[in-house]
């Protein structure tokens, strides 16, 4: 069983968000999928297999963190599409059947890939008690991303506040199903990005996710409303960092980026 490690939302190795990718003939049992993801020990491991021709999707796709299966994952979808295209396993746009419906990934001539994901609806909420203490800074606002994504999105006063976060991960876990997205407007858009973010997901075994595609389905509508533009670029300011191009199209959000395969091996167990 071939396994690849792919760095997503980056054009260079050892940056962006690493994901395990396994191309299979069919899915084994859930316990085996979870054990493989735990062994890989990256934020997500993606498992995919081909579907019969003529259906609404070309491939089935599932994502597992080291601790649980998740409903939506951007970087591992990008990594999977990259593997299928770079190995010649699939040509042109690919449609994945997932827990979040059919998700499309379209390659461009420059090597980038654009994902077509559902837009996350945001509900303004009062900043929950304890969030300020857990983050170490006072948010300007808070939004619930709903059950599908399962995060609390908080806006911070400035970009410096996002970079400087040293949160209490255990305490953050009490305030959402998955975790907390912290974001702020970019201080200098001339650097090529419009907003910054960091994502903390202690409830699924990820203290800080390096680059999170699913979070950008909430960040895109949040910042499109404030900045007055539907096409934006976000910098996820984790230690590995990565950039995500976003385009808001009503109920759908396009996420663009690149990926690099950094490792290939054989799963023996």
Secondary structure, DSSP 8 states (H G I E B T S, - for coil): -EEEEEEES-SSTTSSEEEEEEEESS---HHHHHHHHHHH-SSEEEEEEE--TTSS-SEEEEEE-SS-EES--HHHHHHHHHHHHHTTSS-S-EEEEETTEEEEEEE-TTS-EEEEEE----EEE---TTHHHHHTS--SEEEE-HHHH-EEEEE-SSHHHHHT----HHHHGGGSSSEEEEEEE-S-GGGS-SEEEEEEEGGGTEEEESS-HHHHHHHHHHHHHHHT-SEEEEEE-SSS-EEEEEEEETTEEEEEE-EEEEEEEE---
